[in-house]
Amino acid sequence: MSPAVTLIPVDDLSPLESIPCAAYLDVRLYPFVTPADAAVVGGSQVDENVRRELIDELVLLGQERASTVKQNLISQHGIEPGRLVICVNKYDREVKARPRVELVF
């Protein structure tokens, strides 16, 4: 059985309330950073050739985003911390890509 991928906006995790036994699920959190995030950490957007000096900052931004979602899952939805794993950031190069955290159950 392959894991289910559910896209839930970071600012609204209420769809989790409709998942039966959500508190007992093992969840992997995959933070995605995008070219638009480069503007947040470095002052200007970049294309596929992300400047090396921005990579550490983009990783940190993605990890902070995932940590925020994790804390919300713990405090608002009762999921045990040990069931939540923050995975390595992914970089979505699509121009219209949205920064996000994907949850894999």
C-alpha positions in Angstrom: 0.0 0.0 0.0 1.5 3.3 -1.1 1.3 6.4 1.2 -1.4 8.9 0.6 -0.3 12.4 -0.4 -2.6 15.1 1.0 -2.1 18.8 0.2 -3.2 21.0 3.0 -2.7 24.8 3.2 -0.2 25.7 5.9 -2.5 28.4 7.2 -5.6 26.0 7.5 -5.1 22.5 8.8 -8.8 22.0 9.5 -9.1 19.3 6.7 -7.2 17.0 9.2 -10.3 16.9 11.3 -12.0 14.8 8.7 -9.3 12.1 8.7 -10.3 9.3 11.0 -7.7 8.6 13.8 -5.5 11.4 12.6 -3.8 11.5 16.0 -2.5 7.9 15.4 -1.1 8.4 11.9 2.6 8.5 11.1 3.2 11.6 9.0 6.2 12.7 7.0 6.4 16.5 6.3 8.1 17.6 3.1 8.9 21.3 3.0 9.0 22.8 -0.5 10.9 26.0 -1.2 10.4 28.0 -4.5 12.1 30.7 -6.5 9.8 33.2 -4.7 11.3 32.1 -1.4 14.7 33.4 -2.6 13.2 36.9 -2.7 12.3 36.4 1.0 15.8 35.4 2.1 18.0 37.1 -0.4 16.2 40.1 -1.8 15.6 39.0 -5.4 14.1 36.0 -7.2 16.4 33.5 -8.8 15.9 31.0 -11.5 17.0 27.3 -11.7 20.6 28.4 -10.9 19.9 29.2 -7.3 23.0 31.0 -5.9 25.0 28.9 -3.5 24.8 31.5 -0.7 21.0 31.3 -0.7 20.8 27.5 -0.3 21.4 27.4 3.4 18.9 30.1 4.0 16.3 28.4 1.8 16.8 25.1 3.7 16.4 26.9 7.0 13.2 28.6 5.7 11.7 25.3 4.6 12.6 23.6 7.9 11.1 26.5 9.9 7.9 26.2 7.8 7.7 22.4 8.4 8.4 22.9 12.1 5.5 25.4 12.3 3.2 22.8 10.7 4.5 20.1 13.0 3.9 22.2 16.1 0.3 22.9 14.9 -0.3 19.2 14.3 0.9 18.4 17.9 -1.0 21.2 19.7 -4.2 21.5 17.6 -4.7 17.9 16.4 -3.2 15.8 19.1 -0.7 14.0 17.0 2.2 12.6 19.0 5.6 14.3 18.2 7.2 10.9 17.5 4.8 10.3 14.7 5.8 13.4 12.8 9.1 13.4 10.8 10.3 16.5 9.0 12.1 15.4 5.8 14.6 17.1 3.6 13.6 20.2 1.7 12.6 20.0 -1.9 13.1 22.8 -4.4 10.2 23.4 -6.8 11.6 25.3 -9.8 8.2 26.0 -11.4 7.6 29.7 -11.8 4.1 29.5 -10.3 5.1 27.1 -7.6 3.8 27.9 -4.1 5.8 27.4 -1.0 4.3 24.5 0.9 4.6 21.6 3.2 3.3 18.3 1.9 2.1 15.7 4.3 2.5 12.1 3.5 0.5 9.6 5.6 
